[in-house]
């Protein structure tokens, strides 16, 4: 199996070391024709001093295709949270796998405390188990498929 032909890749949030504490994605992933979505991103410690920071990835969904209304959290038990960022944390991976979302559109919000201390890597949505295969990736992405590459 080649994974690139079996998933759709959508960047939701660009990396940031800005002081903003909450970063809301304005991109909604249309889940029509897909069984699930893996939300995956990274966070890292940006400063050696100060207090520890907290990072929380919050999955959200909506029945309508709008980034301003009708979006709700999936519930606090669905959050990916780490409260132990400290000096030396080069990067932590956060992932939330949502199988059969209850609403058609999925997105993410990132909450940070100690925002100057916790940097945000790019958050991606990987939609999988599409009913129409193979899945063509966006032409705005640079992707490469290798099969039995030689050295």
N, C-alpha and C positions, 0 to 999 in steps of 0.2 A: 504494500500500500504506500502511496505517496501522499503525505499529509497535505501538501499545497493544493492538491486537486480535491480534497475532501473538507476543506474549511474555507470560510470567508474571513479575511482579516480586516478589521476596522479600528483605526486609532481613535480613542475617545478623548484622552486628555494628554496634552503635551507636557513634557517635563518642566519643572519650575522650582526655583529656589526663592521665589518671591515671598513677601511677608503675608500674603493672603492666607487666611486659615482654612477657608472652604473653597474648593475648586469644583464647580459644577460643569459637567460635560454638556455642551449644547448639541451633541450628536446623538441621535437615537438609532439604534440598530433594529432594523426590520427583521423580525424572527419568522415571518411567513415562509414556510417551506423548510425550516430548520427545526431539529429536535431539541437543541440546546446551545448554550453559549458559555464560553470560558472567559471570564474577565480576569486579566492578568496585568500586573504592574509592579514597579519597584519603588522603594523609598530608601533614603540613606541619610546619615548624619552629616550635616554641612558645617558644623562648628565644633571646635574642641572644647569650648567652655560652656558655661550655663547649665541650665537644668536639662533633664531628659525630655524628649519630645514624645508625642503620641501621634500615631498614624492610623487612620480608619478609612477603609474602602467600603462604600455603601451602595449596594445594587439598588436600582430604582426601575420602575416600569410604568407603562402607560398604554391605554387602549387606543389613543389617538397620536398621530404623527405631528406633535408640536413640542418644542423644547421649553415652553413657558407655562402650559396648563395641564392639569390632569396627571402629573407625574407623582408617584408615591413610592416610598421606601418599601422594600420587601419585608421589613420587620427587623428588629434589633438582633434577633438570633442569626440573621444572614450576614451581618457585618464581619469583615475581616479586620481585626484590630490588633495593634501592638503598642503597648504602653512602655516599652523598655528600651527605647532608642537612647544610646549613650555613646560616648567617645569611642571611636574605633569601628563603629558599624558602617562598613563600606557599602552595604546594600542588602536589603531584604526583599524577598519576593512575596507578593500577596496574590492569591488566586481564589476566585469564587466560581464554581461550576453550577450553572442553573440548567437543570434538565426540564424540558417542557414548561417554559414560562407561562404564567397564567394570563399575561397580557402580551399583545403583539410587539410592542416596542420596549427595548431594554437600554438602559444607560447607567451611568455611575456618577457618584459624588465622592470627592475625597475630602475628609476632615482632618485638620492638623492642629495640634496645640504645640506651642514652641515652634511656630512656623518658620522662624529664621534658623531653627536648628534641624528641622527635618525637610530634606529636599525630596521632590517628587520626580520619579522617572515617568516615561510615557506609559499610559494605561491603554491596553488593547482589548478588543473584544474578538474572540475567535468563535464564530458561529460554525456549528458542525452538524453532521448527519443531514445534509441537505437532500431533498427529494430529487433534485436535478443535478446530475454529475456529468462531467467534472465541473467544478466551480472555477470560473475565471476570476483571477485577482484583478483589482483595479489597475488600470494602466498608469495611475499616478504613483504606484509602488514599484520598487525595484526588487524583483524576485527572480530566483534562479533555481531550477530543478536539476539535480545531478543524479544519474542512475549509473551505478558501478563506475565511479570516476577513477581514472588512472592517476598515478602520482607523477 
